[in-house]
Amino acid sequence: MYKGRMPATLDLRYPVGQFEMPATVTPEMRSHAIDIIAALPARLREAVAGLTDPQLDTPYRPGGWTVRQVVHHLADSHMNSYSRMKVAQTERSPTIMPYDEKAWAELPDMRLPIAASLGILDGLHDRWVVLLRALQPADYAREFLHPEYPGAPRTIEWVVQHYAWHSQHHVGHVTSLRQREGW
């Protein structure tokens, strides 16, 4: 999980480093990860504040998504994760439905103003964080099967740690582009 420091890397795909699931997660680590998830909507709004349409339509790296696509992807991905987590809370070891995030990033709604997805993230994260903070310690061990990770069930703990990283990862795409471009 991202712990608040930028790695010394030139790989523009991973401005905060690649995700690594900790071998053990303490209650403090979990709480910190939930705080990062809670902060995503405000951090993202800050990261995109004042950007023009041409800037929003600039890829964060050569061959990468535009800032606009990153914002819309965050809404898509976090909605999917929230739903998957609820399924894992209410069913026994369910298999979740994958989606093709690259194909989704090419759909027509990705050209909408980013306000649409910023609003989704506000409400979604309000609900997600309430649910995460209400879980009992044993709930974080609940498993689900993800077809993209065959043979290795994922847990709600993994969701929390991964999406804390995911939040920092994509905000890092925007902020590192702004820094490189002097925006």
SULNORFEN-V122541 format. One record per pair of residues at least 12 apart in sequence whose ideal C-beta (glycine too) atoms are under 6 Angstrom apart, sorted by sequence separation. I is the first residue (numbers start at 0). J is the second residue. If there is no record, write none. Layout:
i:I j:J
i:I j:J
This chain:
i:55 j:67
i:83 j:95
i:142 j:154
i:1 j:15
i:140 j:154
i:141 j:155
i:139 j:155
i:139 j:156
i:75 j:103
i:72 j:104
i:68 j:104
i:71 j:109
i:64 j:104
i:68 j:109
i:74 j:116
i:81 j:123
i:70 j:113
i:71 j:116
i:74 j:119
i:67 j:113
i:70 j:116
i:74 j:120
i:77 j:123
i:81 j:127
i:95 j:143
i:11 j:60
i:97 j:146
i:92 j:142
i:93 j:143
i:94 j:144
i:95 j:145
i:97 j:147
i:87 j:141
i:87 j:143
i:87 j:155
i:84 j:155
i:84 j:158
i:80 j:158
i:40 j:120
i:40 j:121
i:80 j:162
i:40 j:124
i:39 j:124
i:37 j:128
i:73 j:169
i:33 j:131
i:69 j:169
i:69 j:172
i:66 j:173
i:59 j:172
i:59 j:176
i:46 j:170
i:36 j:162
i:32 j:159
i:36 j:163
i:39 j:166
i:43 j:170
i:46 j:173
i:32 j:160
i:35 j:163
i:42 j:170
i:46 j:174
i:36 j:166
i:32 j:163
i:35 j:166
i:24 j:156
i:20 j:157
i:20 j:160
i:18 j:161
i:18 j:164
i:15 j:167
i:15 j:168
i:15 j:171
i:14 j:171
i:0 j:160
i:14 j:175
i:0 j:163
i:1 j:164
i:0 j:164
i:1 j:167
